Amino acid sequence: MDEPKEVILAEPRGFCAGVDRAIEIVERALAKFGRPIYVRHEIVHNTYVVNDLKAKGAIFIEELSDVPPGSTLVFSAHGVSKAVQEEAQARGFSIFDATCPLVTKVHVEVAKLHKEGFEFIMIGHKGHPEVEGTMGQLDSGIHLVEDAADVARVAPAQTEKLAVVTQTTLSVDDAASILAAVKARFPSVREPKQQDICYATQNRQDAVKLLSPQVDLVIVVGSPTSSNSNRLREVALKLGTPSHMVDSADELQAEWFEGRARVGLTAGASAPEILVRQVIDRIKALGAISVRTMDGLTETVKFPLPKGLKIDGDGPSLIDHLH
């Protein structure tokens, strides 16, 4: 009676188009230029993916001074500040930018509105590399708020021209409540035409909202540094469903499953499907008999690769084997 009976898989879950593209950029750079390829910051926030690429010859660094002159350097999917871009160019690296195009879209918007005299309020998590990258598009005039209380303390130099931007991987609901506080204090604030929270973050959160009421427990596959994975766990908890995030199947604890017949399973946008499969195997070993996937959106977004990474006789890439 005590063990899990059924696993229900969220749909969609796991890799998004930006993560697919970022991993593929590193793999193609390795195939084309040989090892080592240097990557500034974890290419995506997933331990398995980073270790897999390390084994293939990628070297992950935070400081550009750790990269030998003339090396090939990849910027992570989270994006980088103008200062990092300029330093990398000055050091003469051969650069491939794996910044997610949806993050680049925010950078472009910030640059464009800054030229028009705008200051910015950014909704995001302090210290997250995406936030550092977006705020680092400007020298000044961009103010971070992490919650509604921060909004009261923001002191822009002027309020006639104020725009709001958002980290792409936030909780949709949290961001909406912080945005409401921004609009209450600065009624004329300019919002992005399309929200900055990306399609994949939104879709995975929506799927967990559908999944949570149907299950007794939600397991999220994702690494501790992954913002969007942490948000999935929070979404389930807010709906009253116990939830745990694991980096791998080894972290599952048998007692979580006691008396919980139906287990919901999802994965953050940087977590590969192979980890989901290993988690399923472990839950089956604990007693689950059936696995089914809930109905959900099929994502068809694909982003083009940067120029200079095409390989002769382009066949399926290593990424296809990770799925």
C-alpha positions as CSV (number, residue, x, y, z in Angstrom):
1,M,0.0,0.0,0.0
2,D,2.9,2.3,0.8
3,E,4.9,2.4,-2.4
4,P,4.3,4.5,-5.5
5,K,2.0,3.0,-8.1
6,E,2.2,5.4,-11.0
7,V,4.5,8.0,-12.5
8,I,2.9,10.9,-14.5
9,L,5.4,12.8,-16.7
10,A,4.8,16.5,-17.3
11,E,4.6,17.7,-20.9
12,P,6.6,19.7,-21.9
13,R,9.6,19.2,-19.7
14,G,13.4,19.2,-20.1
15,F,15.5,20.8,-22.8
16,C,14.4,24.0,-24.4
17,A,15.6,25.4,-27.8
18,G,18.1,27.7,-26.2
19,V,19.7,24.9,-24.2
20,D,19.8,22.6,-27.2
21,R,21.5,25.3,-29.2
22,A,24.1,26.1,-26.5
23,I,25.2,22.5,-26.0
24,E,25.4,22.0,-29.7
25,I,27.6,25.1,-30.1
26,V,30.1,23.6,-27.6
27,E,30.0,20.2,-29.2
28,R,30.5,21.5,-32.7
29,A,33.3,23.8,-31.6
30,L,35.0,20.7,-30.1
31,A,34.4,18.7,-33.3
32,K,35.6,21.5,-35.6
33,F,38.6,23.1,-33.6
34,G,39.5,20.2,-31.3
35,R,40.0,20.4,-27.5
36,P,40.2,22.4,-25.4
37,I,37.3,24.7,-26.0
38,Y,36.9,27.3,-23.2
39,V,33.4,28.1,-21.9
40,R,32.7,31.2,-19.7
41,H,30.4,30.0,-16.9
42,E,28.5,26.7,-17.0
43,I,27.1,26.5,-20.5
44,V,23.7,25.7,-19.0
45,H,23.0,25.1,-15.3
46,N,23.1,21.4,-15.2
47,T,25.8,19.2,-13.6
48,Y,25.4,16.2,-15.9
49,V,25.6,18.4,-19.1
50,V,28.7,20.3,-17.8
51,N,30.5,17.0,-16.8
52,D,29.6,15.4,-20.1
53,L,31.2,18.4,-22.0
54,K,34.2,18.4,-19.6
55,A,34.8,14.8,-20.6
56,K,34.7,15.8,-24.3
57,G,37.3,18.6,-23.8
58,A,35.5,21.7,-22.7
59,I,37.1,23.8,-19.9
60,F,34.7,25.9,-17.9
61,I,36.1,29.2,-16.5
62,E,34.7,32.3,-14.8
63,E,37.7,34.7,-15.4
64,L,38.9,35.4,-18.9
65,S,42.4,35.8,-17.6
66,D,42.3,32.0,-17.1
67,V,42.0,31.5,-20.9
68,P,45.3,31.3,-23.0
69,P,45.5,33.9,-25.8
70,G,44.3,32.6,-29.2
71,S,41.8,30.1,-27.6
72,T,38.3,29.4,-28.8
73,L,35.8,30.8,-26.2
74,V,32.1,30.2,-25.9
75,F,29.8,32.5,-23.9
76,S,27.1,30.5,-21.9
77,A,23.4,30.5,-22.7
78,H,22.8,33.1,-19.9
79,G,24.6,35.9,-21.8
80,V,27.4,38.2,-20.7
81,S,27.9,41.9,-20.0
82,K,29.3,44.4,-22.4
83,A,32.5,44.5,-20.3
84,V,33.0,40.7,-20.7
85,Q,32.4,40.9,-24.5
86,E,34.9,43.7,-24.8
87,E,37.5,42.0,-22.7
88,A,37.1,38.8,-24.7
89,Q,37.6,40.7,-28.0
90,A,40.6,42.6,-26.6
91,R,42.2,39.3,-25.5
92,G,41.9,38.1,-29.1
93,F,39.8,35.0,-28.5
94,S,37.9,33.3,-31.3
95,I,34.4,33.8,-29.8
96,F,31.1,31.8,-30.3
97,D,28.2,33.3,-28.4
98,A,25.8,30.7,-27.1
99,T,23.6,33.3,-25.4
100,C,19.9,32.2,-25.7
101,P,18.3,34.3,-28.5
102,L,15.5,35.2,-26.0
103,V,18.0,36.7,-23.6
104,T,19.7,38.5,-26.5
105,K,16.2,39.9,-27.3
106,V,16.2,41.5,-23.8
107,H,19.7,42.9,-24.3
108,V,18.7,44.5,-27.7
109,E,15.6,46.1,-26.1
110,V,17.7,47.5,-23.3
111,A,20.3,49.0,-25.7
112,K,17.5,50.5,-28.0
113,L,15.5,52.1,-25.2
114,H,18.7,53.3,-23.4
115,K,19.5,55.3,-26.6
116,E,16.0,56.9,-26.3
117,G,16.8,58.0,-22.7
118,F,15.1,55.2,-20.7
119,E,16.1,53.9,-17.3
120,F,15.2,50.4,-16.4
121,I,13.8,48.3,-13.6
122,M,14.9,44.7,-13.9
123,I,12.9,42.0,-12.1
124,G,15.3,39.1,-11.4
125,H,17.6,37.3,-8.9
126,K,20.7,39.1,-7.7
127,G,23.9,37.3,-8.7
128,H,22.3,35.1,-11.4
129,P,24.5,35.3,-14.5
130,E,21.6,36.3,-16.8
131,V,20.9,39.2,-14.5
132,E,24.5,40.2,-14.5
133,G,24.6,40.0,-18.3
134,T,21.5,42.1,-18.8
135,M,22.3,44.7,-16.2
136,G,25.9,44.8,-17.7
137,Q,24.6,46.0,-21.0
138,L,24.6,49.5,-19.5
139,D,27.0,51.3,-17.2
140,S,24.2,52.7,-15.1
141,G,20.4,53.4,-15.1
142,I,19.3,49.8,-14.5
143,H,17.9,48.9,-11.1
144,L,17.3,45.4,-9.8
145,V,14.2,44.4,-7.9
146,E,13.9,40.9,-6.4
147,D,10.5,41.3,-4.8
148,A,7.7,43.8,-4.3
149,A,9.3,45.3,-1.3
150,D,12.4,46.3,-3.4
151,V,10.1,48.3,-5.7
152,A,9.5,50.8,-2.9
153,R,13.2,51.4,-2.5
154,V,14.2,51.9,-6.2
155,A,15.4,55.4,-6.9
156,P,15.6,56.1,-10.6
157,A,17.1,59.5,-11.7
158,Q,13.8,60.3,-13.5
159,T,10.5,58.6,-14.0
160,E,9.3,60.0,-17.3
161,K,11.1,57.3,-19.3
162,L,11.2,54.1,-17.3
163,A,11.0,50.6,-18.7
164,V,10.8,47.2,-17.1
165,V,12.7,44.0,-18.1
166,T,12.6,40.6,-16.6
167,Q,15.0,37.6,-16.2
168,T,13.7,35.0,-18.6
169,T,13.5,32.1,-16.1
170,L,11.4,33.5,-13.2
171,S,8.1,32.3,-11.8
172,V,5.4,33.8,-14.0
173,D,3.1,34.5,-11.0
174,D,5.9,36.0,-8.9
175,A,7.0,38.2,-11.8
176,A,3.4,39.3,-12.4
177,S,3.0,40.4,-8.7
178,I,6.3,42.3,-8.7
179,L,5.3,44.0,-12.0
180,A,2.0,45.0,-10.5
181,A,4.0,46.8,-7.7
182,V,6.2,48.5,-10.3
183,K,3.1,49.7,-12.2
184,A,1.4,50.9,-9.0
185,R,4.5,53.0,-8.1
186,F,5.4,54.1,-11.7
187,P,2.1,54.1,-13.6
188,S,3.6,55.1,-16.9
189,V,6.3,52.4,-16.9
190,R,6.9,50.9,-20.3
191,E,6.4,47.1,-20.5
192,P,7.9,44.8,-23.2
193,K,5.5,44.1,-26.1
194,Q,5.9,40.4,-25.3
195,Q,6.8,39.4,-21.7
196,D,10.5,38.6,-21.2
197,I,9.8,35.3,-19.4
198,C,10.5,32.8,-22.1
199,Y,8.1,30.3,-23.7
200,A,9.8,27.3,-22.1
201,T,9.8,28.7,-18.6
202,Q,6.1,29.5,-19.0
203,N,5.2,26.1,-20.6
204,R,7.0,24.1,-17.9
205,Q,5.3,26.0,-15.1
206,D,1.9,25.7,-16.8
207,A,2.5,21.9,-17.1
208,V,3.3,21.6,-13.4
209,K,0.1,23.6,-12.5
210,L,-1.9,20.9,-14.4
211,L,0.2,18.0,-13.0
212,S,0.3,19.0,-9.3
213,P,-3.4,18.5,-8.4
214,Q,-3.4,15.0,-10.0
215,V,-0.5,13.7,-8.0
216,D,0.7,13.1,-4.4
217,L,4.3,14.3,-5.0
218,V,6.2,16.2,-7.6
219,I,9.8,15.4,-8.4
220,V,11.7,18.1,-10.5
221,V,14.9,17.0,-12.2
222,G,17.3,20.0,-12.2
223,S,20.5,21.3,-10.7
224,P,20.6,23.6,-7.6
225,T,21.9,26.6,-9.7
226,S,19.1,26.3,-12.3
227,S,16.6,29.1,-11.8
228,N,13.8,27.7,-13.9
229,S,14.1,24.3,-12.2
230,N,13.8,25.8,-8.7
231,R,10.7,27.7,-9.9
232,L,9.0,24.4,-10.9
233,R,9.4,23.0,-7.4
234,E,8.0,26.2,-6.0
235,V,5.0,26.1,-8.3
236,A,4.1,22.6,-7.1
237,L,4.6,23.6,-3.4
238,K,2.4,26.7,-3.8
239,L,-0.4,24.4,-5.1
240,G,0.0,22.3,-1.9
241,T,1.8,19.3,-3.5
242,P,5.0,18.1,-1.7
243,S,7.9,18.6,-4.1
244,H,11.6,17.9,-4.3
245,M,14.3,18.8,-6.8
246,V,17.0,16.3,-7.6
247,D,20.2,16.6,-9.6
248,S,20.2,12.9,-10.4
249,A,18.4,9.6,-9.4
250,D,20.9,9.1,-6.6
251,E,19.3,11.9,-4.6
252,L,15.9,10.3,-4.5
253,Q,14.9,9.3,-1.0
254,A,12.7,6.3,-0.5
255,E,10.7,7.9,2.4
256,W,9.5,10.7,0.1
257,F,7.4,8.1,-1.7
258,E,5.8,6.4,1.3
259,G,2.1,6.6,1.1
260,R,2.2,8.5,-2.2
261,A,0.7,6.5,-5.0
262,R,1.0,8.9,-7.8
263,V,4.2,10.7,-8.5
264,G,4.5,13.6,-10.9
265,L,7.8,14.1,-12.7
266,T,9.2,17.0,-14.6
267,A,12.6,18.5,-15.6
268,G,13.9,22.0,-15.9
269,A,14.9,23.4,-19.2
270,S,18.6,22.5,-18.8
271,A,18.0,18.9,-17.6
272,P,18.6,16.1,-20.2
273,E,16.0,13.4,-20.7
274,I,18.5,10.7,-19.8
275,L,18.3,11.9,-16.2
276,V,14.5,11.7,-16.3
277,R,14.8,8.1,-17.5
278,Q,17.1,7.2,-14.6
279,V,14.7,8.8,-12.1
280,I,11.8,6.7,-13.6
281,D,13.9,3.6,-13.2
282,R,14.6,4.4,-9.6
283,I,10.9,5.1,-8.8
284,K,10.0,1.8,-10.6
285,A,12.5,0.0,-8.3
286,L,10.6,1.6,-5.4
287,G,7.4,0.0,-6.6
288,A,5.9,2.1,-9.4
289,I,4.1,-0.1,-12.0
290,S,3.0,2.3,-14.7
291,V,4.4,5.5,-16.4
292,R,2.3,7.8,-18.5
293,T,2.8,11.2,-20.1
294,M,0.1,13.8,-19.6
295,D,-1.3,15.7,-22.6
296,G,0.6,18.9,-23.2
297,L,2.0,21.3,-25.7
298,T,4.6,20.1,-28.2
299,E,7.3,22.7,-28.5
300,T,8.6,23.3,-32.1
301,V,10.9,26.3,-31.4
302,K,14.4,25.9,-33.0
303,F,17.1,28.5,-33.0
304,P,19.8,28.7,-35.7
305,L,23.5,28.1,-34.8
306,P,26.0,30.9,-35.1
307,K,27.9,31.2,-38.4
308,G,31.2,29.3,-38.6
309,L,30.0,26.1,-36.8
310,K,28.7,24.1,-39.7
311,I,30.4,20.8,-40.1
312,D,30.9,19.1,-43.4
313,G,28.2,16.4,-44.0
314,D,26.1,17.7,-41.2
315,G,24.3,14.7,-39.8
316,P,22.6,14.1,-36.4
317,S,24.6,15.8,-33.6
318,L,25.6,14.4,-30.2
319,I,22.7,16.3,-28.8
320,D,20.3,13.9,-30.6
321,H,21.7,11.1,-28.4
322,L,21.2,13.0,-25.2
323,H,17.4,13.2,-25.9
